């Protein structure tokens, strides 16, 4: 292919990207454009071919293909700085030289030997191409409005591809208001406590620790007490406070990790399978500070986008010694609450959707693999397991990865476009299905209680136990239940109780003539 722009630069300097370009351009006899779901592949005529120099192709890329931070971060490590500065000096007021100079100094921390730019201010990123910072800061040296989402230590990108606009427009308060209209605000608020517990239980199910009731209760308490409350949720102190609430008083380690971490599993013969390696522990504090600044810079953007940026950014960084997954999912509700999109005491039990492998169009694991899989493919064979060592935080490890520095270009500039779409889909599905179903089942429970009190009298907790037992027995009363509550042994009373439960909770008959179990989370 006769590539120009970014593809020419990558080939010319032998640069390998972790993440795909959003636009690729080649020279061809006729113009064309094709979107493959990830990249727009363009063909342009010969008249648009740049001069065969790095500055010329960089200018073309910035003008026609937009900003790709990982590509630029890698390029600026190897480009001839004197050639770049010479080009900038020839066009001191050009919008693309100003962008190039600003991005070079921002991404590298180095200074180009070029005079301060003149002319009007230009935006670093094109807001028609990608999501940008709502309140840009002015860089007077380059006459550039810095509308990057984050600082150099962590600056993700979200491109405005099909589907992103709908994600950004998702109105969670309106969805919740619809539930209140259907079921009544009082019932929806009463269900909030169950939703909190449901979120905790599902979050542990994602971690394959669903059989730890004390931990589930502890995480539920943390969600209920700390969501939207922490004044600076990404400070190390706040994160450790949250971590301690989640892990309890007897965890072996707390705080920011000072050891390597990977996500993987042991194979059949004891070999380790690595699915994801997180950044080097020495890069974790500055990257965490970058996420903290990202939180500040993006204030005012879509709460859905911010929930995706901050929660996925956190889980990819994996900065804590333990509890990263649960903290990242806590952050979703925390961001929505702080942004005014989720009124107290509501909790959106998004983990109930995330744990479902059939969630479409993308599962939670598949969403995480949007970045982890290409990262691991790029560095396949460059990690190993050797003699066990003890890290600075006391954690033993034997993982050795040789490309922490090279992978940092990708870690700091993660493309979270599809993650924003995923977050919107998951939030919508959770509110419209999980929360609606919870409210409907709670409504049925209250109705069943009321009707049962016309037949038998007892505390709500006892009536709930009777309802749960009969539903689990597919419409029958167990001998144990009759022994505990002899009134149910009376044929007429028992029949009346069963009829109330059958009529209140709709179900389809099983092949054996019994209704299947559909126990509400609140029963």
RAFEN-V254122 format. One line per field, one symbol per residue. ss: DSSP state (h for helix, s for strand, l for the rest). burial: # if it has 16 or more other ideal C-beta (glycine too) atoms within 10 Angstrom, else .. A space follows every 10 residues. Layout:
# RAFEN-V254122
ss = ???
burial = ???
This chain:
# RAFEN-V254122
ss = llsslhhhhh hhhlllllll llssssslll lsssslllls sssslhhhll lllhhhhhhh hhhhhlllhh hhhhhhhhll hhhhhhhhhh llllhhhhhh hhhhhhhhll llllllllll lsslllllls llllllsssl lllsssllll llllllslsl lllhhhhhll lhhhhhhhhh hhhlhhhhhh hhhhhhhhhh hhhhhhllll llhhhhhhhh hhhhhhllll lllllhhhhh hhhhhhhlll lllllsllll lsssssllll lsssssslll hhhhhhhhhh hhhhhhhlll llhhhhhhhh hhhhhhhlls lllhhhhhhh hhhhhhhhll llllllllll hhhhllllll lllhhhhhhh hhhhhhhhll llssssssss lllllsssss sllhhhhhhh hlllslhhhh hhhhhhhhhh hhhhhhhhhh hhhhhhhhhh hhlllllllh hhhhhhhhhh hhllllllhh hhhhlhhhhl hhhhhhhhhh hhhhllllsl llllslllll lll
burial = ..######## .#..#.###. #######... .......#.# ####....## ...####### ##.####### ######..#. #..##.##.. ##.####### ########.. .#.#..#... .#####..## ###..#..#. .######### ########## #.##..##.# .#..##..#. ..#...##.# ##.####### ######.... ....##.### .###.###.# ..##.#.### ###.###... ...####### ###....... ...#.####. #.##..#### #####.##.. ########## ########## ########## #########. ##...##### ######..#. .###..#### ##..##.##. ..#....... ....#.#.#. #..#..#### ########## ########## #..###.### #####..##. ##..##.... ..######## #...#.#... #...#..#.. ..##.###.# #..##..... ....#....# ###
